[in-house]
Every structure is written in structure tokens, then in C-alpha cells.
Amino acid sequence: MNGNGRKIIPDDIAPLRFYGQEINPATFAIARMNTFIHDMESEIAIGDTMNHPAFMKDGGLRKFNIVTANPMWNQNFPISTYEHDTFGRFSFGIPPQSSADWGWVQHMFASLKEGGKIGIVLDTGAVSRGSGNVGANRERDIRKSFVERDLVEAVILLPENLFYNTSAPGIIMVINRAKQHPGEMLLINASKLFAKGRPKNYLADEHIEHISGLYLDWKASAGVSAIISKEEAARNDYNLSPSRYVATNGKEEVLPPEEAMVLLQEADEERAEADRELNEVLAKLGLGVLIGE
């Protein structure tokens, strides 16, 4: 249904209530203004969501039916942010200091009701970093836990140059506590579905309808989408990048410089942790020369 050019909710559905938290005062003000203009029932808080979540109930995080966000990609938080968390948000694992992507996913999951769904926009590396590594990798291991618990429903690779703060492509990841297709994940490579614009590309209505149609119909389409099982994801070391399963031009996937930098920072974190553990062992053995000193 449409009203004044906008889609409206049928009368037999209870009004939606929107909750949000934003740390930037200008963005907070815009969010408040938007909810007022669109006549939405809302409660918008200002503050640091990761360290001081605003919405609480019965001594814990408030739970919601739908949780969505476009957090800052590859945000840096000290490891203590996760280790000293009092809300039980990071049971899947501690993210690396160099990228809070899976920290945000876990925060959102901890805020999700049973049967609820998450839609989050992230850097492409969030669904591929660490796969193929020898040994442990924090992001890959967290991703593995989400896949093995059958929580990842879909990953949509977006085109380049959509966002104003970067020309890099992003992904939309859907986490669902009540998947209609258990054991399966839909991967959509929408990297070629866009219209050229100035200064940015954009998704036209036809592209949005195409992408949403594939998701709603749960459809594999040559050159655009694929449906994979948890077992296939495991064989690919939990790499969920749509471009790995859906080739659009036959070219080999190239690692963007931003991704390479994050991987380098993660490797440096892992080296520092290994040095620390070795130092402790050497100290207990009474050896005077310690690694890194």
C-alpha cells in the first residue's frame, strides 16, 4: 500500500516502534529528525553503544525483533572492551583489536529476540578474513561458530562506490534465529547490479527488486547467486564471500589494500600474543633473555 508516495503498514499490523543509539551528535540529530518526519514511534539515544548500551531491561540488554546497523568498518577497540564486558555479548569469541566487525555482530545478536533477524552492513573482509590460515584466527573462528550454529542466512556483496566515506564495496549479512531453510546460506553477488551516478553509484529500483526477489524466493541464479550448505562453507574454511561461489567475470578475486592492512594488523596482534605467552614460559624456566625485550 502507498500513502503520499510512501509504503504504509496495513491497519491490521501493530505500529512499529524504532529504537536507536548513535555516538555522533549530528547523526543523532538527523536520526531524530527522520523519525519525526516519517511519523515513527521511536526512542533515539545518544552515546557509545559498544561501551555503554542505552537500552536495558531486567538487568540485561533489551531484546528486539529486528536489529540493523551500518557500523564503522574495521573499528579499533582495545581487547579489554571485550574481555571486561558485563553484558555477556562475546560468547562466540573475542574479535581482534584491529577490527570490531564481529564485535558489532555479537552485540547485535545479544540484543536479538528468539526468532529475530539481523541485517548488518560490513566491510567485505568480515566474511572472508582468516579463511585459509594455518592455525587459529579470531574472525574466522567467530564466523565458524555462527555458521555451525546455523545462524547465517544470507550474504549480499554490494557494488563498489556506493558509500560516501569509501569507494570500497560492502556486504549485507543476514543473521536469522529462525531460518526458513535450515542448513543453507544464500550468497548473492550483486557487484554488477548498479547504476552509474555522480559522484556515487546507486542501486536503482530494478536492482533492489532483483536482489530482494532472489532472497525472498531463495533462488540460485547463474552469475548472481548461489545456495551453499554448512558443509560446503566448512570445506572452504568458512569463507562466505559471494564472489568465491558466484563468479561474474571469471577474474581472480584481488585482495583490496584496506583488507591487506587489516590482515597485517591481525597478524601483528597474533605475533605479539604468541611472544607474550612465550615470555611467560621462559620466565617460569628462569631464563634471563625474553623474546621482545
Secondary structure, 3 states (H helix, E strand, C coil): CEECCEECCCCCCCCCEEEEEECCHHHHHHHHHHHHHCCCEEEEEECCCCCCCCCEECCEECCEEEEEECCCCCCCCCHHHHHCCCCCCCCCCCCCCCCCHHHHHHHHHHCEEEEEEEEEEEEHHHHCCCCCCCCCCHHHHHHHHHHHCCCEEEEEECCCCCCCCCCCCEEEEEEECCCCCCCEEEEEECCCCCECCCCCCECCHHHHHHHHHHHHHCCCECCCEEEEEHHHHHHCCCCCCHHHHCCCCCCCCCCCHHHHHHHHHHHHHHHHHHHHHHHHHHHHCCCCCCCCC
